[in-house]
Amino acid sequence: MPLDPSSLPPLDHRALVGTGCLECKHLIDFIERTCEAFPGGIPFEIIQDGFQHLTCFPGDHGIHFEKV
């Protein structure tokens, strides 16, 4: 059964990527939610701004937030 897009909650900028991510020099693609630290996809906790990526986060390859 196909997914009905009208059943999904409305998107805002935080649904795509965290607001902190938008200011990070390591962001690669905000639609695909990828960055140099997480080329396979930025974790949900960071995307939803639940974790400020100023310190280590599992799987971040030692790359942290740096303001553009």
DSSP file (Angstrom, degrees, kcal/mol; ACC not computed):
  #  RESIDUE AA STRUCTURE BP1 BP2  ACC     N-H-->O    O-->H-N    N-H-->O    O-->H-N    TCO  KAPPA ALPHA  PHI   PSI    X-CA   Y-CA   Z-CA
    1    1 A M              0   0    0      0, 0.0     2,-0.0     0, 0.0     0, 0.0   0.000 360.0 360.0 360.0 125.0    0.0    0.0    0.0
    2    2 A P        -     0   0    0      0, 0.0     2,-0.3     0, 0.0     0, 0.0  -0.328 360.0-104.3 -69.5 151.6    1.6    3.4   -1.0
    3    3 A L        -     0   0    0      1,-0.1     3,-0.1     2,-0.0     5,-0.0  -0.583  26.0-134.0 -76.1 132.9    2.1    6.0    1.6
    4    4 A D    >   -     0   0    0     -2,-0.3     3,-2.4     1,-0.2     4,-0.3  -0.803   9.5-154.6 -88.5 109.4   -0.4    8.9    1.5
    5    5 A P  G >  S+     0   0    0      0, 0.0     3,-1.5     0, 0.0    -1,-0.2   0.786  91.1  65.8 -56.3 -28.3    1.7   12.1    1.8
    6    6 A S  G 3  S+     0   0    0      1,-0.3    -2,-0.0    -3,-0.1    -3,-0.0   0.672  92.4  63.0 -69.3 -13.9   -1.3   14.0    3.2
    7    7 A S  G <  S+     0   0    0     -3,-2.4    -1,-0.3     2,-0.1    -4,-0.0   0.572  87.2  91.5 -84.7  -8.6   -1.1   11.7    6.3
    8    8 A L  S <  S-     0   0    0     -3,-1.5     3,-0.1    -4,-0.3     0, 0.0  -0.562  86.8-104.4 -85.9 150.0    2.4   13.1    7.2
    9    9 A P        -     0   0    0      0, 0.0    -1,-0.1     0, 0.0    -2,-0.1  -0.352  49.8 -88.4 -66.4 154.0    2.9   16.0    9.5
   10   10 A P        -     0   0    0      0, 0.0     2,-0.2     0, 0.0    -4,-0.0  -0.332  46.1-119.9 -63.2 145.0    3.9   19.3    7.8
   11   11 A L        +     0   0    0     -3,-0.1     2,-0.3     4,-0.0    -3,-0.0  -0.563  30.8 178.4 -83.9 147.8    7.6   19.8    7.3
   12   12 A D    >>  -     0   0    0     -2,-0.2     3,-1.6     0, 0.0     4,-0.8  -0.845  50.5 -87.1-133.3 177.8    9.6   22.7    8.7
   13   13 A H  H 3> S+     0   0    0     -2,-0.3     4,-2.0     1,-0.3     3,-0.5   0.791 125.4  58.1 -59.4 -28.4   13.3   23.4    8.4
   14   14 A R  H 34 S+     0   0    0      1,-0.2    -1,-0.3     2,-0.2    35,-0.1   0.732  96.0  62.9 -75.2 -20.5   14.1   21.2   11.5
   15   15 A A  H <4 S+     0   0    0     -3,-1.6    -1,-0.2     1,-0.1    -2,-0.2   0.804 110.1  40.1 -72.0 -26.9   12.5   18.2    9.8
   16   16 A L  H  < S-     0   0    0     -4,-0.8     2,-0.3    -3,-0.5    -2,-0.2   0.925 135.3 -23.0 -84.3 -50.8   15.1   18.3    7.1
   17   17 A V  S  < S-     0   0    0     -4,-2.0    -1,-0.4    30,-0.1    30,-0.1  -0.979  76.3 -86.4-160.8 150.4   18.2   19.2    9.2
   18   18 A G     >  -     0   0    0     -2,-0.3     4,-1.4     1,-0.1     3,-0.2  -0.227  34.5-122.0 -62.0 149.7   18.9   20.8   12.5
   19   19 A T  H  > S+     0   0    0      1,-0.2     4,-0.5     2,-0.2    -1,-0.1   0.854 115.5  55.5 -62.7 -33.0   19.2   24.6   12.6
   20   20 A G  H >4 S+     0   0    0      1,-0.2     3,-1.1    26,-0.2    -1,-0.2   0.880 102.1  57.4 -63.8 -37.5   22.7   24.2   14.0
   21   21 A C  H >4 S+     0   0    0      1,-0.3     3,-1.8    25,-0.2     6,-0.3   0.859  96.5  62.8 -61.1 -35.7   23.6   22.0   11.0
   22   22 A L  H 3< S+     0   0    0     -4,-1.4    -1,-0.3     1,-0.3    -2,-0.2   0.743 106.3  45.5 -63.4 -21.9   22.6   24.8    8.6
   23   23 A E  T << S+     0   0    0     -3,-1.1    45,-2.6    -4,-0.5     2,-0.4   0.345  91.8 106.3-100.3   4.8   25.4   27.0   10.2
   24   24 A C  B X   -A   67   0A   0     -3,-1.8     3,-1.3    43,-0.2    43,-0.2  -0.697  64.2-145.1 -93.6 136.0   28.0   24.2   10.1
   25   25 A K  T 3  S+     0   0    0     41,-3.2    -1,-0.1    -2,-0.4    42,-0.1   0.641  98.0  62.7 -70.5 -13.4   30.9   24.3    7.6
   26   26 A H  T 3  S+     0   0    0     40,-0.3    10,-2.2    38,-0.1    -1,-0.2   0.500  72.6 119.2 -90.9  -4.8   30.8   20.4    7.4
   27   27 A L  E <   +B   35   0B   0     -3,-1.3     8,-0.3    -6,-0.3     3,-0.1  -0.414  34.5 176.3 -63.9 131.9   27.2   20.2    6.0
   28   28 A I  E     +     0   0B   0      6,-2.4     2,-0.4     1,-0.3     7,-0.2   0.840  68.4   0.3-100.2 -53.5   27.2   18.6    2.6
   29   29 A D  E  >> -B   34   0B   0      5,-1.8     5,-2.1     1,-0.1     4,-0.9  -0.933  51.5-165.0-145.8 114.6   23.5   18.4    1.7
   30   30 A F  T  45S+     0   0    0     -2,-0.4    -1,-0.1     3,-0.2    -8,-0.0   0.780  93.3  50.9 -74.5 -24.6   20.6   19.6    3.8
   31   31 A I  T  45S+     0   0    0      1,-0.2    -1,-0.2     2,-0.1    -2,-0.0   0.923 117.2  38.4 -75.0 -44.8   17.9   17.7    1.9
   32   32 A E  T  45S-     0   0    0      2,-0.1    -2,-0.2     9,-0.0    -1,-0.2   0.552 107.8-129.7 -81.0  -7.6   19.8   14.4    2.1
   33   33 A R  T  <5 +     0   0    0     -4,-0.9     9,-2.8     1,-0.2     2,-0.3   0.931  56.9 142.6  58.4  50.9   20.9   15.2    5.7
   34   34 A T  E   < +B   29   0B   0     -5,-2.1    -6,-2.4     7,-0.2    -5,-1.8  -0.906  21.0 164.2-122.3 151.7   24.5   14.5    5.1
   35   35 A C  E     -B   27   0B   0      3,-1.0    -8,-0.2    -2,-0.3     6,-0.2  -0.914  53.4 -91.3-150.3 175.4   27.7   16.1    6.3
   36   36 A E  S    S+     0   0    0    -10,-2.2    -9,-0.1    -2,-0.3    27,-0.1   0.842 126.4  48.5 -63.0 -33.2   31.4   15.2    6.5
   37   37 A A  S    S+     0   0    0      1,-0.2    -1,-0.2   -11,-0.1     3,-0.1   0.856 127.1  24.7 -73.6 -35.4   30.9   13.8   10.0
   38   38 A F    >   +     0   0    0      1,-0.1     3,-1.8    22,-0.1    -3,-1.0  -0.628  64.7 164.6-132.1  72.7   27.9   11.6    8.9
   39   39 A P  T 3  S+     0   0    0      0, 0.0    -1,-0.1     0, 0.0     3,-0.1   0.719  81.2  54.2 -65.0 -19.3   28.1   10.9    5.2
   40   40 A G  T 3  S-     0   0    0      1,-0.3     2,-0.1    -3,-0.1    -6,-0.1   0.467 132.8 -54.2 -90.9  -2.5   25.5    8.2    5.6
   41   41 A G    <   -     0   0    0     -3,-1.8    -1,-0.3    -6,-0.2    -7,-0.2  -0.114  55.0 -96.6 132.2 130.7   23.0   10.5    7.3
   42   42 A I        -     0   0    0     -9,-2.8     5,-0.1   -10,-0.1    -8,-0.0  -0.527  51.8-104.6 -71.4 131.2   23.0   12.8   10.3
   43   43 A P    >>  -     0   0    0      0, 0.0     4,-2.5     0, 0.0     3,-0.9  -0.196  24.0-117.0 -59.0 148.2   21.6   11.1   13.4
   44   44 A F  H 3> S+     0   0    0      1,-0.3     4,-2.6     2,-0.2     6,-0.3   0.857 112.1  60.8 -53.0 -41.7   18.1   12.0   14.4
   45   45 A E  H 34>S+     0   0    0      1,-0.2     5,-2.2     2,-0.2     6,-1.1   0.854 111.8  39.1 -59.3 -34.8   19.3   13.5   17.8
   46   46 A I  H X45S+     0   0    0     -3,-0.9     3,-1.9     4,-0.2   -25,-0.2   0.892 112.3  55.6 -81.4 -42.4   21.4   16.0   16.0
   47   47 A I  H 3<5S+     0   0    0     -4,-2.5    -2,-0.2     1,-0.3   -28,-0.2   0.905 110.4  45.9 -56.4 -42.9   18.9   16.7   13.2
   48   48 A Q  T 3<5S-     0   0    0     -4,-2.6    -1,-0.3    -5,-0.2    -2,-0.2   0.242 116.3-114.5 -88.0  14.8   16.2   17.6   15.7
   49   49 A D  T < 5S+     0   0    0     -3,-1.9    -3,-0.2     2,-0.2     3,-0.1   0.748  79.4 128.9  60.5  25.7   18.7   19.8   17.7
   50   50 A G  S   <S+     0   0    0     -5,-2.2     2,-0.4    -6,-0.3    -4,-0.2   0.615  73.7  37.5 -82.8 -12.8   18.5   17.4   20.7
   51   51 A F  S    S-     0   0    0     -6,-1.1     2,-0.7    -5,-0.1    -1,-0.2  -0.966  77.8-140.3-140.6 120.5   22.3   17.2   20.8
   52   52 A Q    >   -     0   0    0     -2,-0.4     2,-2.2    -3,-0.1     3,-0.7  -0.724  19.7-140.0 -79.7 118.8   24.6   20.1   20.1
   53   53 A H  T 3   +     0   0    0     -2,-0.7    12,-3.4     1,-0.2    -1,-0.1  -0.242  69.6 114.5 -82.4  53.0   27.4   18.6   18.1
   54   54 A L  T 3  S+     0   0    0     -2,-2.2    -1,-0.2    10,-0.2     2,-0.2   0.584  79.4  34.8 -92.7 -14.5   30.2   20.6   19.8
   55   55 A T  S <  S-     0   0    0     -3,-0.7    10,-0.2     1,-0.1     8,-0.0  -0.709 109.7 -52.3-128.8 179.7   31.6   17.4   21.4
   56   56 A C        -     0   0    0     -2,-0.2    -1,-0.1     8,-0.1    -2,-0.1  -0.214  47.0-176.5 -59.9 141.8   32.0   13.8   20.3
   57   57 A F    >   -     0   0    0     -4,-0.1     3,-2.0    -3,-0.1     5,-0.3  -0.992  43.4 -86.3-135.2 138.2   29.0   11.9   19.1
   58   58 A P  T 3  S+     0   0    0      0, 0.0     0, 0.0     0, 0.0     0, 0.0  -0.168 112.6  10.0 -50.6 126.8   29.2    8.2   18.2
   59   59 A G  T 3  S+     0   0    0      1,-0.0    -3,-0.0   -21,-0.0     0, 0.0   0.543  85.8 124.3  86.1   8.5   30.3    7.7   14.6
   60   60 A D    X   -     0   0    0     -3,-2.0     3,-2.3   -22,-0.1   -22,-0.1   0.440  69.6-131.2 -85.2   3.6   31.2   11.3   13.9
   61   61 A H  T 3   -     0   0    0      1,-0.3     3,-0.1    -4,-0.1    -1,-0.1   0.736  65.8 -63.9  57.1  24.7   34.8   10.5   12.8
   62   62 A G  T 3  S+     0   0    0     -5,-0.3     2,-0.5     1,-0.3    -1,-0.3   0.574 105.1 130.0  77.9   8.9   36.1   13.2   15.1
   63   63 A I    <   +     0   0    0     -3,-2.3    -1,-0.3   -26,-0.1     2,-0.2  -0.856  32.9 177.4-100.1 127.4   34.4   15.9   13.1
   64   64 A H        -     0   0    0     -2,-0.5   -10,-0.2     1,-0.1   -38,-0.1  -0.733  39.6 -62.5-123.6 171.8   32.3   18.4   15.2
   65   65 A F        +     0   0    0    -12,-3.4     2,-0.4    -2,-0.2    -1,-0.1  -0.276  49.0 176.8 -55.0 131.8   30.3   21.5   14.6
   66   66 A E        -     0   0    0     -3,-0.0   -41,-3.2     0, 0.0   -40,-0.3  -0.961  31.9-118.5-137.9 122.7   32.2   24.5   13.2
   67   67 A K  B      A   24   0A   0     -2,-0.4   -43,-0.2   -43,-0.2   -46,-0.0  -0.306 360.0 360.0 -62.2 138.2   30.4   27.6   12.3
   68   68 A V              0   0    0    -45,-2.6    -1,-0.2   -46,-0.0   -44,-0.1   0.493 360.0 360.0 -60.2 360.0   30.6   28.7    8.6
